[in-house]
Amino acid sequence: MLRLRILASIASLALAGALAVAMPAASATAESCASPWSASATYTGGATVSRNGHNWSAKWWTQGEAPGGADVWADKGACGGTGTPPPSGGCSYPSWVAGIWYAAGSIVTYADGSLYRAEHDNPGYDPVISTWYWEPYTCGTTPPTNPPASGFVVSQAQFEQMFPNRNPFYTYSGLTAALSAYPAFAATGSDTVRKQEAAAFLANVSHETGGLVHIVEQNTANYPHYCDAGRPYGCPAGQAAYYGRGPIQLSWNFNYKAAGDALGIDLLRNPWLVQNDSAVAWKTALWYWNTQTGPGTMTPHNAMVNGHGFGETIRSINGSLECGGRNPAQVQSRINAYQRFVQILGTTPGGNLSC
């Protein structure tokens, strides 16, 4: 099963910006902002981009690693002034910048041109992380007054068809309740892309849990191994408390802390929530899928919505152990599940299925 070994912490949730609610925008600096960072673009060492009101310089080749949340980027300081790119397409909604509180219902333009609407009042969280609804519109169009319906592309009947022997813990309602944490998941792009992403996610978690049968790691002898006591926060829940749990078998104290920080849940001190609360369990899997690159070069979410194929999701989840011919049987198991699930959803698998 998957043993997530990723960086100790994810990016601090950046204070967001640009709203007509009561706080003024940060004052412009002398240095102009470079072109906005794009999750789908490839950058080489020395490339400069802007994000969250700062310019950033790439230390080496990178793709899908956001400035401010990855060591590959060096912060070159605040930027602004006339060099700040205007909203794309003549969009009338303000660009998202750091430093301003957002009220529920606020709409902003993100660096990639997507529009986001605040689901709740929030102290400036990054729109791609939480508390926002993704709007499937580009600048120059008018979003509806209310956020779009949350209809998931996988029905309950299809979910049950995919997992006929699942543990009752893994409920469909728990999954749909978790979707609000990452509203861009299976809601980005065409109907085909949305279904492919949902199928890819569910195929990988099926592989990790034996068809949504296992809630916790089965080899209890491994439990004490997942505490990195060298972290400043240690292992407050106990040496053996951070074993694999949930749809993607979250493990290690630093992963529980990172996921908990992103979701606003204290999983470092209460990791048992992942095995006791179905929605929390699903949220930890969606956290990894939407924000972590693991041993790959992009998040699984970006792999699917940007057309890189199912094979890249395998690389991001367990590529260091399975890809490049290391364990072809495991890779094929994931592919088989994916092909079965896209068939259930009535779509095609696309290309690049293997890694």
LINWO-V678057 format. One line per field, one symbol per residue. psi: psi as a letter, one per 20 degrees, with the letter a starting at -180 (. if undefined). Layout:
psi=???
This chain:
psi=rpnonaqhqrqpoqpranqlhipqqqqqrhpqpaqqqphiqpqrpiqprqpkjqqqpphapqpjoppijqihppojrqrbbiipprqqkkpiqqqprqjqqpqpiqprprhjiqqqpphrpqkkqphigrjqppplqrqiroqrhqqqqjoqiorhggghhhmhkqpihnqhhhghhihhhmiipkjparhggghggghgghgghgghjlkkgphrphnihigiikoniiqhibmhiqhkikrpqahjlprqhhhgggggghikpmigimiihhiiogggghhhghgggiiqicjajrqhghggijkirhhhhghhgkhhhhrkjhmhhgghgggggghghhghikaqiaalhr.
